[in-house]
């Protein structure tokens, strides 16, 4: 996971407390589980849409239009990604969160 073309929602962060690299790393580690879940959910949402599109072209198959099935699929995708992300992916996302935090602090003042 080397590039990100989206912003990870960081919620409420007290930027005044972020002074050292260790502070940024600690905050990124706190935010990491939620970020992993959100990334997994977005990926699952795209996968659901693509699966439904592919089923339309196959005779005898009908896409699943149940919103509860879609919600469950997306929720499970997020949970699975959080549990199964590799150490390299976790570190890469953590580094991306740190970059976002530094950018937020720079813009804040």
C-alpha positions as CSV (number, residue, x, y, z in Angstrom):
1,X,0.0,0.0,0.0
2,X,2.3,2.7,-1.2
3,X,0.1,5.5,-2.4
4,X,-3.1,7.1,-1.1
5,X,-5.4,9.1,-3.2
6,X,-7.8,10.0,-0.4
7,X,-7.8,11.5,3.0
8,X,-8.2,9.5,6.1
9,X,-10.8,11.1,8.4
10,X,-8.9,11.9,11.6
11,X,-11.7,13.0,13.8
12,X,-10.9,15.3,16.7
13,X,-7.2,15.7,17.3
14,X,-5.6,18.2,19.7
15,X,-3.0,19.6,17.4
16,X,-1.4,21.7,20.2
17,X,-0.2,18.5,21.9
18,X,1.7,17.3,18.8
19,X,5.2,18.6,19.2
20,X,7.7,15.8,18.7
21,X,7.9,12.9,16.2
22,X,7.0,10.6,19.0
23,X,3.8,12.6,19.7
24,X,2.8,12.3,16.0
25,X,3.6,8.6,16.0
26,X,1.6,8.0,19.2
27,X,-1.4,9.9,17.8
28,X,-1.2,8.0,14.5
29,X,-1.1,4.7,16.3
30,X,-4.2,5.8,18.3
31,X,-6.0,6.6,15.0
32,X,-4.8,3.6,13.1
33,X,-7.5,1.0,13.9
34,X,-10.3,3.3,12.8
35,X,-8.4,4.2,9.7
36,X,-7.8,0.6,8.8
37,X,-11.5,-0.1,9.2
38,X,-12.5,2.8,7.1
39,X,-10.1,1.8,4.3
40,X,-11.5,-1.7,4.4
41,X,-15.0,-0.4,4.2
42,X,-14.3,1.8,1.2
43,X,-12.6,-1.1,-0.5
44,X,-15.5,-3.5,0.2
45,X,-18.0,-0.9,-1.1
46,X,-16.1,-0.7,-4.4
47,X,-15.9,-4.5,-4.5
48,X,-19.7,-4.8,-3.9
49,X,-20.5,-2.4,-6.7
50,X,-18.2,-4.2,-9.1
51,X,-19.6,-7.6,-8.2
52,X,-23.1,-6.4,-8.8
53,X,-22.1,-5.0,-12.2
54,X,-20.5,-8.3,-13.2
55,X,-23.5,-10.3,-12.2
56,X,-25.7,-8.3,-14.5
57,X,-24.0,-9.7,-17.6
58,X,-24.3,-13.4,-16.6
59,X,-27.5,-15.2,-17.7
60,X,-29.3,-16.8,-14.8
61,X,-27.5,-14.7,-12.1
62,X,-29.2,-11.9,-10.3
63,X,-27.4,-9.2,-8.4
64,X,-28.2,-8.8,-4.7
65,X,-29.9,-5.5,-4.1
66,X,-30.5,-6.0,-0.4
67,X,-29.2,-3.0,1.5
68,X,-28.7,-5.1,4.7
69,X,-26.5,-7.6,2.8
70,X,-24.5,-4.7,1.3
71,X,-24.1,-3.1,4.8
72,X,-23.0,-6.4,6.3
73,X,-20.5,-7.0,3.4
74,X,-19.0,-3.5,3.9
75,X,-18.9,-3.8,7.7
76,X,-17.2,-7.2,7.5
77,X,-14.8,-5.9,4.9
78,X,-13.7,-3.1,7.2
79,X,-13.3,-5.5,10.2
80,X,-11.3,-8.0,8.1
81,X,-9.0,-5.3,6.8
82,X,-8.3,-4.1,10.3
83,X,-7.6,-7.6,11.5
84,X,-5.5,-8.8,8.5
85,X,-3.5,-5.7,7.4
86,X,0.1,-6.5,7.1
87,X,2.8,-4.8,9.2
88,X,4.0,-3.0,6.1
89,X,0.4,-1.7,5.3
90,X,-0.1,-0.6,8.9
91,X,3.2,1.3,8.9
92,X,2.4,2.9,5.5
93,X,-1.0,4.0,6.7
94,X,0.5,5.2,10.0
95,X,3.0,7.3,8.0
96,X,0.2,8.7,5.9
97,X,-1.7,9.7,9.0
98,X,1.4,11.5,10.4
99,X,1.7,13.4,7.1
100,X,-1.9,14.4,7.4
101,X,-1.5,15.5,11.0
102,X,1.6,17.6,10.2
103,X,-0.3,19.2,7.3
104,X,-3.3,20.0,9.5
105,X,-1.0,21.6,12.1
106,X,0.8,23.6,9.5
107,X,-2.5,24.9,8.1
108,X,-3.8,25.6,11.6
109,X,-1.1,28.0,12.4
